[in-house]
Amino acid sequence: MSRNEEYKALLSELEQVPESLNTTVDRAVKRKTASQRKCRTWGVSCGSLAACFAAFVLLVNLSVPFARACGSIPVLRELAKAVAWSPSLSAAVENEYVQPMGQSQTENGITATVEYVIVDRKQVNIFYTLESRQYGQLEADSCITLPGDEGGYSSGSSSYGVPNGELRSVRVDFIDRDVPDILDLTLSVWDREPEEPAAYDIDMEFENPVREPDYLAELTFTLTFDPCYTAQGQIIPVDTRFTMNGQTFTLTEAELYPTHLRVNLEDDAGNTAWLTALELYLENEYGERFYASTNGISATGDADGEGYGTFWLDSPFFSQGDHLTLCVTRAKWRDKTAPHTRLDLWKGTARHLPEGVRFLGAEEHSGGWLVSFAAPIEAEYRMYSLFESCFYTEDGREGTDIMQVSSTYGVEDPVTGEWTDGETMFTESFPLTGFHGGVVYLEPLFDAVTEFDAAIAIPIK
C-alpha cells in the first residue's frame, strides 16, 4: 500500500469515531476552532484537511488502542525524528502541515521512495528513503530540475550516513522567486562501502576532494505540490530605520512562512562598512524565541553591495503570539576601504587580520603552502569561516580556489605539540594549492565585531 493509499485509508477510519469519544471530540474541536480563529487560514481545502487531522490528533491522545495502532504510522514517528533538528519543521509536523507523496521506484535492486514533502511559498523539504538487500550503506546525490530550467533557487542535503530505510531529506530554497507547482527530483544512488581509514598524509590537503562516485541507479521523481501549501506565506511591512555601530539600515519587511522567516535589511548609501553577519532572534509577547536558521541558508547577500541583506530565522508561523520583535545582539563588519590580509609566508607574519584572529604560521610542501590561523569560538561552541575561498599573488593575479578548509577546536603548541584552549579558540587551516611564492593576499569575510551590551530591539508586528 502506498503512502497516499495509507493516508486515505486512515482518514476513512477517522470518519467512524468511537461512541465514547463523540461528545469529547465535539467539545475539543469547538475549542480548537475557537483558538484558531486568530490564526492564518489555509483556504477551503486545507480547512477540511485540518478538521480531519483535529479528530485524528484527539483520537491519538484520548484512545489508548488507537494511539498504539498509530505508533507504526511514519508521519507520527519517523518524520518527527527526521526533523527534530529544526524547530520550524518540527512545528510543521506537530501541526500536520505535511503533504504525503508515496512515490516509489526501483532500479538495480535499489528502491527509492519519496514519502512526504513540507512545502510553502519559498521552500521545499523532500523526505525519502533508500532500501536494498543487495547493497550496504547507500548514499544519494540529488538534482533539482524546474520547468523551463529556471533558476533562482539553491538546494542541499545533510543526510549523509543515514541508514538504509530511514528518512533522508533534500531542502530546496527559492531565493527571489516562488516555489513552482511541479519540479523533478533526480536521485543518483551509490554504495558507500566500508573502508579502512587511510593514514594521514599532508599531501591529502592539496588533493581535489570532489570525486564523482560510481552510480548504481538514477531515479527521477516528478513532484506536484498542493496549491494549498505553496500559497502559504505572509509579507509583513515594517519600514523601520535603525543604527548599529554608526551604520544605518532600514528593516523593510519580514517574510513569514511555515518553514522559516526572513527579515530584509536595506543598507544606507552613506554607510562605511558592509554588514557581513548578525546574531539575532525573534521574540513574541510570551517570551518564545526563534533563532537563526541552522543546517541551511542563514543569510543571503545584499543585491546592491558586498554584505548581507536578508537573514533567515526559525518560523513563528504556528505559534500563538500576535506580536514579534527582532533582537540583534552581535554584528560583523567589513570596512568598505579595508585592505586584504597580507601574509609573508617565509617570515611567518601577517597584516590586516580580522579582529580576534591571529596567524599561526605556514608550512611549504610539494603541493604548495599550508596556512593556519586561530580564532575565538562563538556562542554555542560554533566555528566559522575567516576568508573568502580564493587568494591573490603580489602582482594581483588570482590563485587556485581554496577547495577545502579544516577547522579544529583548540590551538596546537608549536613546541610541545599539545592542544590547548579548546573551549575558547579554534584553528582553521587550508592549502594554497600550487603556490610557492613568498607573499600572498587573502580577502577577510569580516574586519571587526560588535557586541551590543543591550540587544537592539525592532518591533515587526
C-alpha positions in Angstrom: 0.0 0.0 0.0 1.4 3.4 -1.0 1.6 6.3 1.4 -1.3 8.1 -0.4 -3.4 4.9 0.0 -2.4 4.5 3.6 -3.2 8.2 4.2 -6.7 7.9 2.6 -7.5 4.7 4.5 -6.5 6.4 7.7 -8.8 9.4 7.1 -11.6 6.9 6.2 -11.2 5.2 9.5 -11.4 8.6 11.3 -14.9 9.1 10.0 -16.1 6.5 12.5 -15.4 8.0 15.9 -15.9 5.6 18.9 -19.2 6.4 20.7 -17.4 7.0 23.9 -15.5 9.9 22.3 -18.3 11.6 20.4 -19.0 14.4 22.9 -15.3 14.7 23.8 -14.3 15.2 20.2 -17.1 17.7 19.6 -16.1 19.8 22.6 -12.5 19.6 21.8 -13.0 20.5 18.1 -15.0 23.6 19.2 -12.2 24.6 21.5 -9.6 24.1 18.7 -11.8 26.1 16.2 -12.1 29.0 18.6 -8.4 29.1 19.3 -7.6 29.0 15.6 -9.8 31.9 14.6 -7.0 34.3 15.2 -4.6 32.1 13.2 -4.0 32.2 9.4 -6.5 30.4 7.2 -5.2 27.9 4.7 -8.2 28.0 2.3 -11.2 25.7 1.9 -9.3 22.5 1.0 -6.8 22.9 3.9 -9.6 23.7 6.3 -11.3 20.4 5.5 -8.0 18.6 6.0 -7.3 20.3 9.3 -10.7 19.2 10.6 -9.8 15.6 9.8 -6.5 16.0 11.5 -8.1 17.5 14.5 -10.2 14.4 15.0 -7.1 12.3 14.3 -5.0 14.0 17.0 -7.8 13.8 19.6 -8.2 10.0 18.9 -4.4 9.5 19.4 -4.5 11.4 22.7 -7.7 10.0 24.1 -8.0 6.5 22.8 -5.2 4.1 24.1 -5.8 1.4 21.4 -5.9 3.9 18.6 -2.7 5.6 19.9 -0.9 2.2 20.0 -2.1 1.5 16.4 -0.7 4.8 15.2 2.7 4.0 16.6 3.6 2.4 13.2 2.5 5.4 11.1 5.6 7.1 9.8 4.2 10.6 9.8 3.9 10.4 13.6 7.2 8.9 14.3 9.9 8.7 11.6 9.1 12.1 10.2 9.2 13.7 13.7 12.6 12.1 14.2 13.9 13.3 10.9 13.0 17.0 11.6 14.0 17.1 15.3 16.9 19.3 14.5 14.6 22.1 13.1 12.1 23.9 15.4 10.3 25.2 12.3 9.8 21.8 10.6 9.1 20.2 14.0 6.2 22.7 14.5 5.0 22.0 10.9 4.8 18.2 11.7 3.1 18.8 15.0 0.5 20.9 13.2 0.0 18.2 10.5 1.4 20.6 7.9 2.7 17.7 5.7 1.8 16.6 2.2 2.1 12.8 1.7 3.7 11.7 -1.7 4.1 7.9 -1.7 6.1 7.7 -4.9 8.4 4.7 -5.3 10.8 3.5 -8.0 13.2 0.5 -8.1 16.4 0.1 -10.3 19.2 -2.3 -10.0 17.9 -3.7 -6.7 17.6 -0.2 -5.1 14.2 1.2 -4.1 13.8 4.9 -3.6 10.5 6.2 -2.1 9.6 9.9 -1.8 7.4 9.7 1.3 6.5 13.3 2.2 7.1 17.0 1.5 6.8 20.0 3.7 6.4 22.9 1.3 5.3 26.6 1.3 5.7 29.5 -1.0 9.5 29.7 -0.7 10.9 26.3 0.5 10.5 22.6 -0.3 11.7 19.9 2.1 11.6 16.5 0.5 11.7 13.3 2.6 12.6 10.0 1.0 14.1 6.6 1.8 16.6 4.3 0.1 16.4 0.5 0.6 18.2 -2.5 -0.8 19.0 -6.1 0.1 22.0 -6.2 -2.2 24.0 -3.1 -1.1 25.2 -1.8 2.2 25.2 1.9 3.1 23.5 3.7 0.3 24.1 7.4 -0.4 22.4 9.7 -3.0 23.4 12.9 -4.8 20.3 14.9 -5.6 19.5 17.2 -8.5 16.5 19.5 -8.9 15.1 20.4 -12.3 12.4 23.1 -12.6 10.0 23.6 -15.6 11.9 25.5 -18.3 15.2 25.1 -16.5 14.5 28.2 -14.4 17.0 29.3 -11.7 16.6 31.3 -8.6 17.0 28.5 -6.1 19.6 26.6 -4.1 19.4 23.0 -2.8 21.3 20.8 -0.4 21.1 17.8 1.8 22.6 16.9 5.2 21.6 13.2 5.1 25.0 11.6 4.5 25.3 8.5 6.6 21.6 8.0 7.2 21.0 4.2 7.5 19.1 2.5 4.7 15.3 2.6 5.3 15.3 5.7 7.4 14.1 9.1 6.2 16.6 11.4 4.4 15.9 14.9 3.2 16.6 17.4 0.4 15.9 21.1 1.0 15.3 23.5 -1.8 15.2 27.2 -1.1 13.8 29.7 -3.5 15.6 33.0 -3.2 13.9 35.6 -5.4 11.0 33.5 -6.8 8.2 31.3 -5.6 8.0 27.6 -5.4 6.6 26.2 -8.7 3.6 23.8 -8.8 5.9 21.0 -10.0 9.6 20.0 -10.1 11.7 16.9 -10.8 13.9 15.3 -8.2 16.7 13.1 -9.5 18.5 10.8 -7.0 21.8 9.4 -8.2 22.5 6.5 -5.8 25.8 4.9 -4.9 27.1 2.4 -2.4 29.5 3.6 0.3 31.5 0.5 1.1 33.2 0.4 4.4 36.8 1.4 4.0 39.8 1.3 6.3 40.7 4.8 7.3 43.7 6.0 5.4 46.8 7.1 7.3 47.0 10.9 7.3 49.3 12.3 4.7 50.0 16.0 4.4 49.7 15.8 0.6 46.0 14.9 1.1 45.4 18.5 2.0 46.3 19.5 -1.6 44.2 17.0 -3.4 40.9 17.8 -5.0 38.3 16.4 -2.7 35.5 16.3 -5.3 35.2 12.9 -6.9 32.1 11.6 -8.6 31.2 8.1 -7.3 30.1 5.2 -9.5 26.3 5.5 -9.5 24.3 2.3 -9.3 20.9 3.8 -10.0 19.4 7.1 -11.2 15.8 7.7 -10.3 13.7 10.7 -11.3 10.5 11.7 -9.5 8.0 14.3 -10.7 6.6 16.0 -7.6 3.4 18.0 -7.8 2.6 20.3 -4.8 -0.8 21.0 -3.4 -1.5 24.7 -4.1 -3.0 24.9 -0.6 0.6 24.6 0.7 2.5 26.6 -2.0 0.3 29.6 -1.3 1.3 29.8 2.3 3.3 32.9 3.4 2.8 36.5 4.5 4.7 39.7 3.8 4.8 41.9 6.9 5.7 45.6 6.0 8.0 47.2 8.7 9.9 50.1 7.1 11.9 50.9 10.3 15.2 52.7 10.3 17.8 51.9 13.0 21.5 52.3 13.6 24.2 49.8 14.6 27.8 50.8 15.3 27.3 54.1 13.4 25.9 52.3 10.3 22.3 52.9 9.3 19.8 50.3 8.0 16.1 50.0 7.2 14.2 46.9 8.1 11.9 47.0 5.1 9.8 43.8 5.7 9.6 40.4 7.2 8.5 37.3 5.2 6.7 34.8 7.3 6.4 31.2 6.0 5.6 27.9 7.7 9.2 26.7 7.2 11.2 29.8 8.1 11.1 33.6 8.4 13.2 36.2 6.5 14.0 39.7 7.6 15.1 42.1 4.8 17.5 44.9 5.6 18.3 47.8 3.3 21.8 49.3 3.5 22.1 53.1 3.7 24.3 54.5 0.9 26.3 56.5 3.4 27.5 53.5 5.4 31.2 53.0 5.6 31.1 49.2 6.2 29.3 46.2 4.8 27.3 44.1 7.2 28.6 40.5 6.9 27.0 38.7 9.8 24.4 39.1 12.5 23.4 37.3 15.7 19.7 37.8 16.1 16.5 36.3 17.3 12.7 36.9 17.3 10.7 37.1 20.4 6.9 37.2 20.9 4.9 38.6 23.8 5.0 35.2 25.6 8.8 35.2 25.7 9.2 32.5 22.9 12.4 32.9 20.9 13.1 32.0 17.3 16.8 31.9 16.4 18.8 32.0 13.2 18.2 29.0 10.9 20.7 26.1 11.1 21.6 23.4 8.6 20.9 25.5 5.6 20.9 29.1 4.4 21.2 31.6 7.3 21.7 34.8 5.2 21.7 35.9 1.6 23.5 38.8 0.0 22.6 42.5 -0.4 21.8 42.9 -4.1 23.5 46.3 -4.1 26.6 45.6 -2.2 29.1 43.1 -0.7 27.3 42.5 2.6 24.2 40.6 3.6 20.7 42.0 3.3 18.4 39.1 4.2 18.6 37.0 7.3 16.8 33.7 7.9 15.3 32.6 11.2 13.1 29.8 12.6 9.5 30.4 11.9 6.8 31.5 14.4 4.1 30.7 11.9 2.5 28.1 14.2 3.0 30.0 17.4 0.1 31.7 19.2 1.8 35.1 19.6 0.3 38.2 17.9 3.5 40.4 18.2 7.1 39.9 17.2 10.2 41.8 18.0 13.6 41.4 16.2 16.5 41.5 18.6 20.1 42.0 17.4 22.9 41.1 19.8 26.1 40.9 17.7 27.3 42.1 14.3 30.3 41.6 12.0 31.6 44.2 9.6 33.8 44.6 6.5 35.1 48.1 6.1 34.5 49.2 2.5 38.0 50.6 2.2 39.9 48.0 4.2 42.9 46.2 2.5 43.2 42.5 2.1 45.1 40.4 4.6 48.8 40.2 3.6 50.8 37.1 4.6 54.6 36.9 4.4 54.9 33.1 4.3 58.6 33.0 4.6 58.8 35.3 7.6 55.6 34.0 9.1 54.0 37.4 9.6 50.6 38.8 8.7 49.0 42.3 8.4 45.3 43.4 8.4 43.9 40.2 10.0 40.2 40.1 11.1 39.5 41.2 14.6 40.4 38.5 17.2 42.3 36.3 14.6 46.0 35.5 14.7 48.3 33.9 12.1 49.8 30.7 13.4 52.2 30.1 10.5 52.7 28.4 7.2 54.4 25.2 6.0 55.6 24.7 2.5 55.0 21.3 0.9 55.4 19.9 -2.6 51.8 20.8 -3.4 52.0 24.4 -2.1 51.7 26.2 1.2 49.5 25.1 4.2 48.5 28.1 6.3 46.9 28.1 9.8 45.0 30.7 11.9 43.5 30.8 15.4 40.2 32.5 16.1 37.8 32.7 19.1 34.9 30.3 19.3 31.5 31.9 19.1 28.4 31.2 21.2 27.1 27.6 21.3 30.6 26.3 20.6 30.5 27.5 17.0 33.3 27.7 14.5 33.0 29.9 11.3 34.9 30.8 8.1 37.5 33.6 8.2 38.3 34.3 4.5 36.8 34.1 1.0 37.6 31.0 -1.0 40.4 32.5 -3.1 43.9 34.0 -2.7 45.9 36.6 -4.7 49.6 36.8 -5.5 51.6 40.0 -5.0 51.1 41.1 -8.6 47.3 40.8 -8.2 46.7 37.5 -10.0 44.1 35.2 -8.6 45.4 31.8 -7.4 43.8 28.4 -7.3 40.4 28.3 -5.4 40.7 27.2 -1.8 38.7 23.9 -2.1 38.9 22.6 1.4 39.2 24.1 4.9 40.0 22.2 8.1 38.7 23.5 11.4 39.7 22.0 14.8 38.8 23.1 18.4 41.9 24.3 20.2 45.3 25.5 19.2 48.5 23.4 18.9 51.6 24.5 20.7 54.4 24.6 18.1 57.0 23.4 20.6 55.2 20.7 22.6 52.6 19.7 20.1 50.0 19.9 22.9 46.5 21.2 22.0 45.1 23.9 24.4 42.3 26.5 24.6 39.8 24.0 23.2 36.9 25.8 25.0 37.7 29.3 23.7 39.6 29.0 20.4 39.7 27.0 17.2 42.2 26.5 14.4 41.4 27.0 10.7 43.9 25.6 8.1 43.8 25.4 4.4 46.1 24.8 1.4 47.3 27.4 -1.1 47.5 24.8 -3.8 50.2 25.2 -6.4 51.6 28.4 -4.8 55.3 28.6 -3.9 55.9 32.3 -3.7 56.6 34.3 -0.5 53.7 36.8 -0.2 50.0 36.1 -0.7 46.8 38.1 -0.1 43.5 36.8 1.4 40.1 38.5 1.5 38.7 38.5 5.0 35.0 37.8 5.5 35.0 40.5 8.2 37.2 43.1 9.8 35.5 43.9 13.1 33.0 42.5 15.5 30.5 44.5 17.6 29.0 43.0 20.8 25.9 45.0 21.9 25.5 45.5 25.7 21.8 45.5 25.2 20.0 43.9 22.3 18.8 46.3 19.5 15.0 45.7 19.5 12.9 46.4 16.4 9.2 45.7 16.5 8.0 43.7 13.5 4.3 43.5 14.3 
